[in-house]
């Protein structure tokens, strides 16, 4: 097994090969990951996501968790999916979807949090058996008629968390979702994590994917 130094060397070598290519093609999660490393090429479309610094052990841990998540097939999508007036106030629909491959309820744990980029207000948060965190679920409600929805259900060998919430446009110019997944909640080394952000569709964003919750 590779130690921290071995993983760092492997990630640096991979970054050197792919960083330039990542800037010229449509961004995949791996290419976005590359831009956040020390090989990153400046790109205004991902300003909402912090850049990892090679000298930071915390950043190295986060980068490794993201890399393992991408390689495993873990998926995290968040997007602005439409607007509607509620009591004459414009609201945006935020859609989210997270897929956790190889989910085993007896061993695994996860947490998902969506926050507003303007004030870090929590818009949606849920966890199940996440280390150091009590199981919980919370989400904003626009009104009784627009309460939002979410569901957690198996999909083959994966667990899927998906749904939508309604948020006031004036307070929510963008959102960030953090998804963490432990295949074995007793082993911190199995943690995988993805951080994605979204802005309204008229803003070009590599991390925004438009899709609909059925």
N, CA, C and O of each residue as an XYZ file, in Angstrom:
856
protein
N       0.836     -1.204      0.000
C       0.000      0.000      0.000
C       0.873      1.258      0.000
O       1.922      1.295      0.644
N       0.436      2.269     -0.718
C       1.182      3.519     -0.762
C       0.925      4.337      0.496
O      -0.206      4.422      0.973
N       1.987      4.939      1.028
C       1.837      5.862      2.137
C       1.526      7.244      1.612
O       1.382      7.426      0.403
N       1.418      8.242      2.511
C       1.121      9.616      2.071
C       2.095     10.137      1.029
O       1.689     10.803      0.076
N       3.394      9.835      1.204
C       4.386     10.314      0.240
C       4.190      9.655     -1.119
O       4.324     10.300     -2.159
N       3.870      8.355     -1.101
C       3.645      7.647     -2.357
C       2.434      8.160     -3.098
O       2.465      8.344     -4.315
N       1.340      8.396     -2.337
C       0.137      8.954     -2.970
C       0.417     10.341     -3.537
O      -0.037     10.674     -4.632
N       1.162     11.143     -2.791
C       1.474     12.493     -3.264
C       2.250     12.440     -4.570
O       1.966     13.196     -5.499
N       3.243     11.532     -4.640
C       4.042     11.406     -5.862
C       3.186     10.948     -7.033
O       3.327     11.446     -8.150
N       2.289      9.987     -6.767
C       1.417      9.486     -7.826
C       0.486     10.581     -8.339
O       0.295     10.728     -9.546
N      -0.093     11.350     -7.411
C      -1.009     12.412     -7.809
C      -0.285     13.514     -8.575
O      -0.830     14.065     -9.532
N       0.934     13.838     -8.162
C       1.704     14.858     -8.859
C       2.043     14.420    -10.275
O       1.967     15.215    -11.212
N       2.420     13.150    -10.431
C       2.747     12.631    -11.756
C       1.522     12.646    -12.662
O       1.603     13.028    -13.829
N       0.383     12.222    -12.106
C      -0.854     12.235    -12.887
C      -1.223     13.655    -13.296
O      -1.631     13.897    -14.431
N      -1.078     14.588    -12.365
C      -1.412     15.976    -12.660
C      -0.554     16.563    -13.750
O      -1.051     17.309    -14.593
N       0.734     16.241    -13.754
C       1.640     16.780    -14.763
C       1.233     16.347    -16.160
O       1.394     17.101    -17.120
N       0.708     15.138    -16.276
C       0.343     14.605    -17.588
C      -0.955     15.205    -18.103
O      -1.091     15.470    -19.297
N      -1.928     15.422    -17.186
C      -3.284     15.751    -17.620
C      -3.709     17.201    -17.440
O      -4.757     17.582    -17.962
N      -2.971     18.004    -16.749
C      -3.456     19.350    -16.419
C      -3.759     20.199    -17.646
O      -4.808     20.839    -17.710
N      -2.853     20.214    -18.622
C      -3.070     21.040    -19.807
C      -4.269     20.553    -20.607
O      -5.070     21.358    -21.083
N      -4.394     19.243    -20.755
C      -5.527     18.689    -21.487
C      -6.845     19.049    -20.818
O      -7.848     19.261    -21.500
N      -6.853     19.120    -19.497
C      -8.082     19.423    -18.763
C      -8.624     20.801    -19.082
O      -9.816     21.054    -18.906
N      -7.769     21.691    -19.547
C      -8.216     23.053    -19.826
C      -8.829     23.201    -21.211
O      -9.481     24.207    -21.489
N      -8.631     22.215    -22.086
C      -9.073     22.358    -23.464
C     -10.319     21.553    -23.791
O     -10.930     21.780    -24.835
N     -10.712     20.625    -22.937
C     -11.870     19.783    -23.191
C     -13.008     20.144    -22.243
O     -12.809     20.868    -21.268
N     -14.198     19.634    -22.537
C     -15.312     19.797    -21.611
C     -14.925     19.141    -20.297
O     -14.443     18.008    -20.284
N     -15.127     19.829    -19.214
C     -14.606     19.374    -17.932
C     -15.355     18.164    -17.389
O     -16.580     18.177    -17.265
N     -14.606     17.132    -17.072
C     -15.117     15.984    -16.339
C     -14.793     16.209    -14.863
O     -14.012     17.105    -14.540
N     -15.377     15.414    -13.958
C     -15.013     15.567    -12.545
C     -13.511     15.460    -12.309
O     -12.962     16.168    -11.465
N     -12.840     14.573    -13.056
C     -11.404     14.417    -12.867
C     -10.649     15.663    -13.318
O      -9.678     16.066    -12.678
N     -11.086     16.267    -14.405
C     -10.425     17.472    -14.893
C     -10.642     18.643    -13.938
O      -9.738     19.452    -13.728
N     -11.828     18.734    -13.367
C     -12.076     19.764    -12.358
C     -11.183     19.520    -11.146
O     -10.649     20.458    -10.554
N     -11.029     18.248    -10.786
C     -10.129     17.897     -9.677
C      -8.710     18.377     -9.972
O      -8.038     18.925     -9.098
N      -8.262     18.169    -11.208
C      -6.909     18.588    -11.576
C      -6.729     20.090    -11.427
O      -5.685     20.549    -10.965
N      -7.740     20.858    -11.814
C      -7.621     22.310    -11.743
C      -7.498     22.802    -10.307
O      -7.002     23.902    -10.064
N      -7.949     21.987     -9.356
C      -7.876     22.400     -7.954
C      -6.543     22.014     -7.309
O      -6.279     22.389     -6.167
N      -5.704     21.270     -8.031
C      -4.397     20.886     -7.504
C      -3.368     21.957     -7.844
O      -3.697     22.983     -8.440
N      -2.113     21.706     -7.456
C      -1.050     22.670     -7.738
C      -0.770     22.781     -9.227
O      -0.079     23.705     -9.657
N      -1.304     21.837    -10.038
C      -1.146     21.912    -11.483
C      -2.311     22.649    -12.132
O      -2.395     22.718    -13.358
N      -3.199     23.193    -11.328
C      -4.399     23.821    -11.853
C      -4.111     24.978    -12.788
O      -3.171     25.748    -12.589
N      -4.947     25.083    -13.816
C      -4.875     26.191    -14.761
C      -6.026     27.128    -14.430
O      -7.172     26.678    -14.413
N      -5.782     28.415    -14.165
C      -6.846     29.326    -13.735
C      -8.067     29.259    -14.639
O      -7.952     29.283    -15.865
N      -9.222     29.175    -14.024
C     -10.472     29.082    -14.774
C     -11.569     29.683    -13.921
O     -11.888     29.155    -12.856
N     -12.155     30.791    -14.380
C     -13.155     31.490    -13.587
C     -14.389     30.678    -13.292
O     -15.147     31.019    -12.385
N     -14.616     29.587    -14.053
C     -15.831     28.808    -13.864
C     -15.829     28.026    -12.569
O     -16.884     27.550    -12.148
N     -14.677     27.872    -11.917
C     -14.658     27.097    -10.682
C     -14.148     27.940     -9.523
O     -13.566     27.412     -8.576
N     -14.366     29.250     -9.597
C     -13.907     30.120     -8.518
C     -14.526     29.759     -7.180
O     -13.931     30.018     -6.134
N     -15.722     29.158     -7.198
C     -16.389     28.830     -5.944
C     -15.709     27.672     -5.222
O     -15.951     27.465     -4.033
N     -14.862     26.913     -5.919
C     -14.204     25.769     -5.312
C     -12.782     26.144     -4.914
O     -12.044     26.702     -5.726
N     -12.385     25.849     -3.683
C     -11.040     26.224     -3.238
C      -9.961     25.410     -3.934
O     -10.186     24.269     -4.338
N      -8.791     26.010     -4.066
C      -7.634     25.327     -4.646
C      -6.872     24.637     -3.529
O      -6.656     25.222     -2.468
N      -6.463     23.392     -3.763
C      -5.678     22.668     -2.774
C      -4.215     23.077     -2.880
O      -3.697     23.280     -3.978
N      -3.553     23.197     -1.731
C      -2.151     23.592     -1.686
C      -1.283     22.389     -1.329
O      -1.576     21.646     -0.393
N      -0.206     22.216     -2.098
C       0.631     21.030     -1.957
C       1.265     20.921     -0.575
O       1.546     19.816     -0.111
N       1.493     22.057      0.089
C       2.169     22.013      1.387
C       1.209     21.763      2.551
O       1.644     21.678      3.700
N      -0.080     21.648      2.269
C      -1.079     21.470      3.323
C      -1.496     20.006      3.431
O      -1.993     19.426      2.467
N      -1.292     19.409      4.610
C      -1.716     18.029      4.824
C      -3.234     17.915      4.752
O      -3.761     16.915      4.264
N      -3.939     18.938      5.237
C      -5.401     18.935      5.173
C      -5.879     18.931      3.731
O      -6.795     18.189      3.377
N      -5.252     19.769      2.892
C      -5.634     19.824      1.483
C      -5.292     18.522      0.771
O      -6.047     18.068     -0.089
N      -4.149     17.916      1.125
C      -3.771     16.643      0.514
C      -4.794     15.566      0.847
O      -5.156     14.760     -0.011
N      -5.260     15.553      2.089
C      -6.274     14.580      2.503
C      -7.567     14.780      1.722
O      -8.184     13.816      1.268
N      -7.976     16.052      1.568
C      -9.204     16.350      0.822
C      -9.055     15.969     -0.646
O      -9.978     15.411     -1.240
N      -7.894     16.269     -1.237
C      -7.660     15.940     -2.642
C      -7.694     14.428     -2.855
O      -8.239     13.946     -3.848
N      -7.114     13.689     -1.924
C      -7.108     12.233     -2.037
C      -8.515     11.669     -1.912
O      -8.880     10.747     -2.641
N      -9.313     12.219     -0.990
C     -10.694     11.756     -0.825
C     -11.502     12.009     -2.090
O     -12.313     11.173     -2.488
N     -11.283     13.166     -2.727
C     -11.970     13.473     -3.985
C     -11.526     12.527     -5.093
O     -12.348     12.037     -5.868
N     -10.226     12.273     -5.162
C      -9.690     11.391     -6.202
C     -10.268      9.980     -6.068
O     -10.682      9.377     -7.058
N     -10.294      9.458     -4.837
C     -10.834      8.119     -4.616
C     -12.317      8.063     -4.964
O     -12.797      7.060     -5.493
N     -13.046      9.145     -4.666
C     -14.471      9.188     -4.990
C     -14.692      9.123     -6.493
O     -15.555      8.385     -6.968
N     -13.912      9.898     -7.241
C     -14.058      9.914     -8.694
C     -13.721      8.550     -9.284
O     -14.433      8.052    -10.156
N     -12.633      7.947     -8.805
C     -12.224      6.643     -9.318
C     -13.247      5.556     -8.991
O     -13.410      4.609     -9.760
N     -13.930      5.685     -7.869
C     -14.881      4.650     -7.443
C     -16.185      4.694     -8.229
O     -16.933      3.718     -8.250
N     -16.459      5.835     -8.879
C     -17.737      6.002     -9.554
C     -18.753      6.759     -8.733
O     -19.915      6.859     -9.128
N     -18.339      7.295     -7.593
C     -19.241      8.125     -6.800
C     -19.659      9.338     -7.624
O     -18.847      9.916     -8.347
N     -20.928      9.720     -7.512
C     -21.473     10.824     -8.295
C     -22.091     11.852     -7.358
O     -22.778     11.493     -6.401
N     -21.848     13.129     -7.633
C     -22.495     14.217     -6.896
C     -22.838     15.317     -7.893
O     -21.943     15.915     -8.489
N     -24.118     15.584     -8.076
C     -24.584     16.623     -8.993
C     -25.502     17.588     -8.257
O     -26.345     17.173     -7.462
N     -25.335     18.869     -8.525
C     -26.268     19.872     -8.020
C     -26.474     20.889     -9.133
O     -25.525     21.238     -9.835
N     -27.707     21.369     -9.302
C     -28.005     22.255    -10.425
C     -29.210     23.127    -10.122
O     -30.078     22.766     -9.327
N     -29.243     24.292    -10.780
C     -30.438     25.130    -10.777
C     -31.366     24.583    -11.858
O     -30.971     24.468    -13.018
N     -32.606     24.245    -11.475
C     -33.476     23.561    -12.414
C     -34.760     24.276    -12.764
O     -35.687     23.629    -13.251
N     -34.867     25.574    -12.543
C     -36.087     26.287    -12.900
C     -36.421     27.349    -11.869
O     -35.802     27.410    -10.807
N     -37.406     28.190    -12.187
C     -37.823     29.264    -11.281
C     -39.343     29.327    -11.218
O     -40.036     28.848    -12.116
N     -39.849     29.925    -10.146
C     -41.282     30.150    -10.008
C     -41.510     31.254     -8.982
O     -40.734     31.377     -8.034
N     -42.561     32.061     -9.151
C     -42.883     33.061     -8.123
C     -43.715     32.421     -7.012
O     -44.685     31.712     -7.283
N     -43.334     32.673     -5.780
C     -44.097     32.197     -4.624
C     -44.453     33.422     -3.799
O     -43.578     34.064     -3.218
N     -45.737     33.743     -3.748
C     -46.210     34.958     -3.086
C     -45.456     36.179     -3.617
O     -45.008     37.040     -2.860
N     -45.335     36.221     -4.942
C     -44.709     37.324     -5.689
C     -43.197     37.417     -5.507
O     -42.583     38.382     -5.962
N     -42.595     36.440     -4.855
C     -41.139     36.422     -4.666
C     -40.541     35.351     -5.574
O     -40.986     34.204     -5.526
N     -39.538     35.686     -6.408
C     -38.932     34.689     -7.300
C     -38.142     33.638     -6.507
O     -37.309     33.971     -5.664
N     -38.421     32.382     -6.795
C     -37.705     31.268     -6.169
C     -37.039     30.409     -7.241
O     -37.549     30.271     -8.353
N     -35.899     29.839     -6.886
C     -35.181     28.920     -7.771
C     -35.299     27.500     -7.229
O     -35.317     27.272     -6.019
N     -35.378     26.568     -8.150
C     -35.413     25.153     -7.782
C     -33.990     24.599     -7.853
O     -33.347     24.655     -8.901
N     -33.508     24.066     -6.736
C     -32.179     23.455     -6.677
C     -32.358     21.945     -6.681
O     -33.051     21.395     -5.825
N     -31.736     21.277     -7.637
C     -31.858     19.830     -7.764
C     -30.535     19.178     -7.369
O     -29.461     19.666     -7.718
N     -30.628     18.089     -6.651
C     -29.420     17.414     -6.186
C     -29.539     15.907     -6.384
O     -30.622     15.326     -6.318
N     -28.388     15.304     -6.626
C     -28.332     13.845     -6.753
C     -26.944     13.361     -6.358
O     -25.933     13.880     -6.832
N     -26.908     12.368     -5.493
C     -25.655     11.746     -5.064
C     -25.822     10.239     -5.190
O     -26.834      9.690     -4.754
N     -24.836      9.559     -5.783
C     -24.852      8.104     -5.907
C     -23.612      7.538     -5.226
O     -22.488      7.954     -5.507
N     -23.834      6.586     -4.328
C     -22.756      5.990     -3.544
C     -22.577      4.535     -3.976
O     -23.395      3.687     -3.620
N     -21.520      4.230     -4.739
C     -21.320      2.867     -5.234
C     -20.903      1.911     -4.121
O     -20.214      2.297     -3.177
N     -21.330      0.661     -4.249
C     -20.922     -0.350     -3.285
C     -21.484     -0.150     -1.895
O     -20.862     -0.550     -0.911
N     -22.659      0.467     -1.798
C     -23.241      0.777     -0.490
C     -23.614     -0.482      0.274
O     -24.253     -1.385     -0.267
N     -23.210     -0.533      1.537
C     -23.565     -1.610      2.456
C     -24.060     -0.946      3.732
O     -23.272     -0.361      4.475
N     -25.357     -1.033      3.988
C     -25.949     -0.332      5.128
C     -25.367     -0.790      6.457
O     -25.371     -0.032      7.427
N     -24.869     -2.016      6.513
C     -24.319     -2.531      7.763
C     -22.948     -1.935      8.076
O     -22.512     -1.951      9.227
N     -22.267     -1.409      7.053
C     -20.905     -0.922      7.248
C     -20.717      0.548      6.897
O     -19.861      1.218      7.475
N     -21.506      1.053      5.958
C     -21.244      2.371      5.396
C     -21.847      3.532      6.166
O     -22.642      3.349      7.088
N     -21.449      4.730      5.763
C     -21.997      5.960      6.312
C     -21.853      7.074      5.290
O     -20.983      7.007      4.422
N     -22.696      8.101      5.382
C     -22.620      9.191      4.408
C     -23.230     10.467      4.977
O     -23.996     10.441      5.940
N     -22.869     11.571      4.358
C     -23.487     12.858      4.680
C     -23.495     13.726      3.429
O     -22.570     13.671      2.619
N     -24.543     14.523      3.280
C     -24.690     15.442      2.148
C     -25.168     16.783      2.688
O     -26.131     16.842      3.453
N     -24.496     17.860      2.290
C     -24.888     19.201      2.724
C     -24.850     20.153      1.540
O     -23.882     20.172      0.781
N     -25.909     20.946      1.384
C     -25.973     21.983      0.353
C     -26.084     23.332      1.054
O     -26.952     23.523      1.905
N     -25.208     24.266      0.699
C     -25.221     25.591      1.316
C     -25.287     26.680      0.253
O     -24.912     26.466     -0.899
N     -25.769     27.848      0.659
C     -25.806     29.013     -0.222
C     -24.429     29.658     -0.257
O     -23.791     29.820      0.783
N     -23.965     30.027     -1.448
C     -22.648     30.649     -1.574
C     -22.618     32.068     -1.011
O     -21.544     32.588     -0.711
N     -23.777     32.696     -0.864
C     -23.796     34.088     -0.416
C     -23.568     34.227      1.082
O     -22.940     35.187      1.527
N     -24.075     33.272      1.868
C     -23.981     33.419      3.328
C     -23.750     32.095      4.059
O     -23.886     32.033      5.281
N     -23.401     31.034      3.319
C     -23.158     29.710      3.910
C     -24.375     29.146      4.641
O     -24.241     28.260      5.485
N     -25.550     29.655      4.319
C     -26.777     29.146      4.929
C     -27.015     27.709      4.470
O     -26.894     27.409      3.282
N     -27.353     26.818      5.407
C     -27.620     25.424      5.068
C     -29.001     25.322      4.432
O     -30.006     25.696      5.036
N     -29.033     24.813      3.210
C     -30.286     24.653      2.478
C     -30.813     23.224      2.574
O     -32.021     22.987      2.593
N     -29.885     22.288      2.634
C     -30.246     20.872      2.759
C     -29.112     20.155      3.464
O     -27.940     20.422      3.197
N     -29.454     19.250      4.357
C     -28.433     18.468      5.043
C     -29.041     17.153      5.509
O     -30.137     17.125      6.069
N     -28.317     16.069      5.270
C     -28.774     14.760      5.726
C     -27.565     13.859      5.919
O     -26.575     13.969      5.196
N     -27.651     12.972      6.892
C     -26.571     12.018      7.111
C     -27.137     10.706      7.627
O     -28.226     10.655      8.198
N     -26.367      9.648      7.410
C     -26.720      8.324      7.921
C     -25.439      7.614      8.326
O     -24.586      7.330      7.485
N     -25.311      7.333      9.597
C     -24.156      6.604     10.133
C     -22.819      7.260      9.791
O     -21.800      6.576      9.705
N     -22.815      8.578      9.594
C     -21.561      9.278      9.313
C     -20.746      9.391     10.595
O     -21.290      9.778     11.629
N     -19.458      9.064     10.555
C     -18.630      9.141     11.761
C     -18.661     10.528     12.394
O     -18.482     11.535     11.709
N     -18.888     10.573     13.704
C     -18.880     11.824     14.437
C     -20.084     12.707     14.208
O     -20.062     13.884     14.569
N     -21.142     12.166     13.615
C     -22.310     12.976     13.286
C     -23.585     12.187     13.571
O     -23.702     11.025     13.182
N     -24.530     12.818     14.245
C     -25.813     12.169     14.498
C     -26.642     12.132     13.216
O     -26.608     13.077     12.428
N     -27.381     11.053     13.008
C     -28.255     10.976     11.844
C     -29.260     12.130     11.887
O     -29.848     12.409     12.932
N     -29.449     12.791     10.755
C     -30.364     13.927     10.731
C     -30.811     14.192      9.303
O     -30.227     13.677      8.351
N     -31.849     14.998      9.167
C     -32.300     15.480      7.864
C     -32.963     16.832      8.063
O     -33.852     16.975      8.903
N     -32.532     17.827      7.289
C     -33.149     19.144      7.341
C     -33.096     19.782      5.961
O     -32.166     19.537      5.193
N     -34.086     20.593      5.652
C     -34.097     21.312      4.381
C     -34.994     22.525      4.507
O     -35.922     22.545      5.316
N     -34.712     23.539      3.701
C     -35.533     24.742      3.714
C     -36.870     24.441      3.037
O     -36.957     23.566      2.175
N     -37.903     25.173      3.436
C     -39.231     25.040      2.843
C     -39.682     26.414      2.365
O     -39.740     27.365      3.144
N     -39.999     26.507      1.083
C     -40.452     27.788      0.542
C     -41.868     28.103      1.010
O     -42.173     29.245      1.353
N     -42.729     27.092      1.022
C     -44.117     27.256      1.453
C     -44.729     25.872      1.576
O     -44.084     24.876      1.248
N     -45.964     25.800      2.046
C     -46.651     24.516      2.141
C     -46.859     23.902      0.761
O     -46.862     22.680      0.608
N     -47.033     24.761     -0.238
C     -47.250     24.265     -1.600
C     -45.947     23.885     -2.299
O     -45.951     23.110     -3.256
N     -44.833     24.434     -1.818
C     -43.528     24.149     -2.410
C     -42.562     23.707     -1.304
O     -41.618     24.426     -0.974
N     -42.804     22.520     -0.737
C     -41.969     22.081      0.381
C     -40.641     21.461     -0.046
O     -39.753     21.242      0.779
N     -40.514     21.178     -1.359
C     -39.352     20.426     -1.804
C     -39.567     18.944     -1.540
O     -40.573     18.553     -0.949
N     -38.633     18.130     -1.972
C     -38.741     16.696     -1.734
C     -37.359     16.066     -1.822
O     -36.443     16.628     -2.423
N     -37.224     14.899     -1.218
C     -35.997     14.132     -1.392
C     -36.306     12.678     -1.086
O     -37.271     12.365     -0.389
N     -35.480     11.803     -1.614
C     -35.640     10.383     -1.344
C     -34.277      9.712     -1.318
O     -33.337     10.140     -1.988
N     -34.197      8.658     -0.533
C     -32.987      7.848     -0.433
C     -33.391      6.429     -0.797
O     -34.238      5.831     -0.132
N     -32.788      5.888     -1.849
C     -33.217      4.577     -2.321
C     -32.059      3.831     -2.972
O     -31.149      4.453     -3.520
N     -32.087      2.490     -2.916
C     -31.045      1.704     -3.588
C     -31.248      1.713     -5.093
O     -32.375      1.785     -5.585
N     -30.140      1.637     -5.813
C     -30.169      1.545     -7.273
C     -29.087      0.552     -7.667
O     -27.930      0.923     -7.866
N     -29.470     -0.699     -7.777
C     -28.473     -1.737     -7.998
C     -27.609     -1.885     -6.755
O     -28.117     -2.128     -5.661
N     -26.299     -1.737     -6.930
C     -25.381     -1.842     -5.793
C     -25.063     -0.481     -5.183
O     -24.224     -0.383     -4.288
N     -25.723      0.561     -5.658
C     -25.468      1.913     -5.157
C     -26.644      2.404     -4.318
O     -27.760      1.894     -4.416
N     -26.362      3.406     -3.494
C     -27.412      4.123     -2.780
C     -27.522      5.503     -3.412
O     -26.508      6.167     -3.631
N     -28.744      5.941     -3.706
C     -28.955      7.219     -4.379
C     -29.751      8.156     -3.478
O     -30.823      7.808     -2.981
N     -29.203      9.349     -3.281
C     -29.893     10.421     -2.561
C     -30.228     11.487     -3.588
O     -29.323     12.026     -4.225
N     -31.496     11.804     -3.763
C     -31.857     12.798     -4.763
C     -33.101     13.559     -4.332
O     -33.891     13.084     -3.515
N     -33.257     14.739     -4.895
C     -34.420     15.542     -4.565
C     -34.264     16.969     -5.044
O     -33.390     17.271     -5.857
N     -35.123     17.853     -4.533
C     -35.030     19.263     -4.894
C     -35.556     20.126     -3.753
O     -36.340     19.671     -2.919
N     -35.113     21.368     -3.733
C     -35.568     22.354     -2.764
C     -35.809     23.663     -3.502
O     -35.261     23.889     -4.581
N     -36.634     24.523     -2.913
C     -36.901     25.846     -3.480
C     -36.259     26.900     -2.594
O     -36.417     26.876     -1.374
N     -35.527     27.836     -3.216
C     -34.813     28.863     -2.455
C     -35.051     30.236     -3.081
O     -35.228     30.350     -4.294
N     -35.055     31.260     -2.258
C     -35.249     32.626     -2.752
C     -34.075     33.031     -3.636
O     -32.918     32.916     -3.230
N     -34.373     33.506     -4.846
C     -33.312     33.878     -5.783
C     -32.401     34.963     -5.225
O     -31.185     34.910     -5.412
N     -32.972     35.930     -4.552
C     -32.186     37.071     -4.091
C     -31.134     36.679     -3.062
O     -30.132     37.375     -2.896
N     -31.360     35.569     -2.372
C     -30.421     35.135     -1.337
C     -29.528     33.993     -1.791
O     -28.658     33.546     -1.043
N     -29.741     33.515     -3.027
C     -29.035     32.308     -3.444
C     -28.478     32.455     -4.857
O     -29.040     31.895     -5.798
N     -27.381     33.200     -5.023
C     -26.781     33.358     -6.350
C     -26.011     32.125     -6.809
O     -25.667     32.001     -7.984
N     -25.749     31.231     -5.892
C     -25.037     30.000     -6.207
C     -25.095     29.077     -5.008
O     -25.371     29.516     -3.891
N     -24.835     27.791     -5.237
C     -24.862     26.818     -4.149
C     -23.647     25.901     -4.246
O     -23.066     25.726     -5.317
N     -23.276     25.325     -3.111
C     -22.195     24.343     -3.053
C     -22.691     23.117     -2.299
O     -23.313     23.235     -1.243
N     -22.412     21.946     -2.849
C     -22.793     20.698     -2.195
C     -21.542     19.907     -1.834
O     -20.639     19.739     -2.654
N     -21.503     19.427     -0.599
C     -20.415     18.578     -0.117
C     -21.001     17.210      0.215
O     -21.911     17.099      1.037
N     -20.475     16.172     -0.428
C     -20.933     14.802     -0.187
C     -19.756     13.972      0.312
O     -18.718     13.902     -0.347
N     -19.914     13.348      1.465
C     -18.891     12.473      2.035
C     -19.452     11.063      2.169
O     -20.624     10.875      2.493
N     -18.596     10.077      1.914
C     -19.029      8.678      1.901
C     -17.936      7.805      2.498
O     -16.781      7.851      2.073
N     -18.315      7.017      3.481
C     -17.416      6.037      4.080
C     -17.941      4.648      3.731
O     -19.021      4.270      4.185
N     -17.206      3.885      2.938
C     -17.638      2.519      2.637
C     -17.593      1.669      3.903
O     -18.392      0.747      4.070
N     -16.648      1.986      4.796
C     -16.566      1.344      6.104
C     -16.422      2.458      7.138
O     -15.351      3.049      7.271
N     -17.490      2.742      7.862
C     -17.476      3.896      8.765
C     -16.516      3.724      9.937
O     -16.232      4.691     10.643
N     -16.012      2.511     10.157
C     -15.038      2.295     11.231
C     -13.608      2.529     10.760
O     -12.678      2.507     11.566
N     -13.427      2.753      9.462
C     -12.094      2.948      8.893
C     -12.032      4.309      8.203
O     -12.554      4.451      7.097
N     -11.405      5.318      8.828
C     -11.334      6.655      8.219
C     -10.684      6.651      6.837
O     -10.939      7.545      6.030
N      -9.851      5.655      6.564
C      -9.168      5.592      5.281
C     -10.078      5.297      4.109
O      -9.661      5.437      2.959
N     -11.319      4.890      4.372
C     -12.247      4.601      3.273
C     -13.083      5.819      2.897
O     -13.939      5.732      2.016
N     -12.848      6.950      3.551
C     -13.647      8.145      3.256
C     -13.401      8.625      1.833
O     -12.261      8.728      1.379
N     -14.501      8.918      1.139
C     -14.458      9.550     -0.171
C     -15.317     10.805     -0.110
O     -16.304     10.841      0.625
N     -14.963     11.821     -0.862
C     -15.740     13.050     -0.802
C     -15.704     13.812     -2.109
O     -14.696     13.807     -2.817
N     -16.806     14.465     -2.425
C     -16.893     15.323     -3.600
C     -17.514     16.656     -3.201
O     -18.463     16.700     -2.418
N     -16.973     17.732     -3.742
C     -17.537     19.071     -3.554
C     -17.852     19.641     -4.928
O     -16.964     19.753     -5.773
N     -19.103     20.000     -5.156
C     -19.515     20.553     -6.447
C     -20.313     21.825     -6.203
O     -20.900     22.003     -5.136
N     -20.332     22.704     -7.194
C     -21.074     23.953     -7.058
C     -21.906     24.197     -8.302
O     -21.667     23.596     -9.350
N     -22.878     25.078     -8.181
C     -23.745     25.397     -9.313
C     -24.160     26.852     -9.239
O     -24.289     27.431     -8.160
N     -24.365     27.429    -10.412
C     -24.893     28.774    -10.555
C     -26.063     28.698    -11.528
O     -26.207     27.690    -12.220
N     -26.905     29.728    -11.605
C     -28.005     29.713    -12.579
C     -27.492     29.432    -13.982
O     -26.340     29.731    -14.298
N     -28.340     28.860    -14.821
C     -27.922     28.343    -16.124
C     -27.354     29.396    -17.057
O     -26.637     29.055    -17.998
N     -27.658     30.681    -16.820
C     -27.097     31.699    -17.710
C     -25.641     32.007    -17.380
O     -24.988     32.762    -18.101
N     -25.127     31.429    -16.294
C     -23.718     31.584    -15.951
C     -22.997     30.315    -16.362
O     -23.419     29.222    -15.985
N     -21.914     30.432    -17.131
C     -21.161     29.268    -17.581
C     -20.453     28.632    -16.401
O     -19.628     29.274    -15.752
N     -20.769     27.366    -16.115
C     -20.150     26.686    -14.983
C     -19.830     25.254    -15.343
O     -20.719     24.490    -15.721
N     -18.558     24.881    -15.229
C     -18.149     23.518    -15.534
C     -18.757     22.508    -14.573
O     -18.917     21.338    -14.921
N     -19.097     22.951    -13.363
C     -19.561     22.004    -12.363
C     -21.075     21.892    -12.329
O     -21.620     21.167    -11.498
N     -21.768     22.605    -13.225
C     -23.225     22.554    -13.249
C     -23.695     21.608    -14.344
O     -23.292     21.737    -15.499
N     -24.545     20.663    -13.980
C     -25.147     19.772    -14.953
C     -26.658     19.892    -14.826
O     -27.206     19.686    -13.743
N     -27.337     20.223    -15.918
C     -28.783     20.372    -15.891
C     -29.437     19.002    -16.055
O     -29.155     18.292    -17.021
N     -30.287     18.638    -15.139
C     -31.020     17.385    -15.213
C     -32.283     17.544    -14.399
O     -32.443     18.526    -13.675
N     -33.166     16.597    -14.513
C     -34.450     16.673    -13.826
C     -34.642     15.469    -12.910
O     -34.286     14.344    -13.261
N     -35.206     15.721    -11.738
C     -35.604     14.629    -10.860
C     -36.952     14.124    -11.346
O     -37.911     14.891    -11.425
N     -37.031     12.869    -11.665
C     -38.279     12.311    -12.190
C     -39.332     12.233    -11.093
O     -40.453     11.788    -11.343
